[in-house]
Amino acid sequence: MSRTVTVKNVIIGEGTPKICVPIMGATVLELKQEAESLRSLSPDLVEWRTDFFEQVEDIEAVKGALVEIHSIIPDLPLIFTFRSAKEGGQKQISAEYYISLNKTAAGSGLVDIIDVELFNDEAVVEEIIAVAHARDVFVIISNHDFHGTPPKEEIVVRLRRAQELGGDLPKIAVMPNHAGDVLTLLEATYIMKEQYADRPIITMSMAGTGVISRLAGEIFGSALTFGAAHKVSAPGQVAVAEMRDMLSLLHRNL
Ligand SMILES: O=C1C[C@@](O)(C(=O)O)C[C@@H](O)[C@@H]1O
């Protein structure tokens, strides 16, 4: 595994954390408008949160929307994400459809990274990773806890499991119930950086209390951060321009 992941000239895992902006349109028209409007923000990457798309259960409509999005932002690396309801997303779909959705995205030639949730059957995760890697598509293996923050040992176990499964970018997002939980997330991130840094990881503590974790990735070891254009896809996301300023302030002083 490489310590960096390079997508369309964006080097994740080197220098300041890269800024990813989610698009969450319910229709193709909304998605096109969002894609148009984020071009002026110049994010490093864009994430399509397909669970917000009202036709997500129609594979042809998903393919059509991908073509439209790609035609507006062909130069920006695109992450394809279906976030399940159990991990804070909008919908729940069958395992079979989850596999075919992700395989279709990976095979489309229009996405650079797909997000696969760790807490699926291992066979499901492995099948999707194999298809993605065969098509030179990178894989985020993600986990979300919208209610609390597990102990640091458990956070490390989940990120290591994502590494073992062959994820290119292990990711975890947790909810703090107090500032100590933010320290737990940062400490787990730092343990990964010090002891298991064979590839970039992505971590965040959500909501207002956790904002610091979205900014301090370069110090503690998180390579990518999610910023908001107009709407947030998770609590605690900061506007892209402010985020960029903060990331460069921290970078300049390192
Ligand atoms: O997994 C993540 C991280 C996230 O939940 C956040 O907290 O910024 C936002 C989601 O859109 C993305 O898929």
The ligand as a Gaussian input file, in Angstrom:
#p B3LYP/6-31G(d) Opt

LIG

0 1
 O      -18.366000       9.775000       5.638000
 C      -18.493000      10.948000       5.413000
 C      -18.058000      11.937000       6.369000
 C      -19.209000      12.792000       6.808000
 O      -20.104000      11.993000       7.556000
 C      -18.711000      13.920000       7.716000
 O      -18.860000      13.780000       8.932000
 O      -18.168000      14.889000       7.204000
 C      -19.898000      13.362000       5.583000
 C      -20.337000      12.309000       4.593000
 O      -20.898000      12.924000       3.441000
 C      -19.196000      11.447000       4.204000
 O      -19.634000      10.373000       3.426000

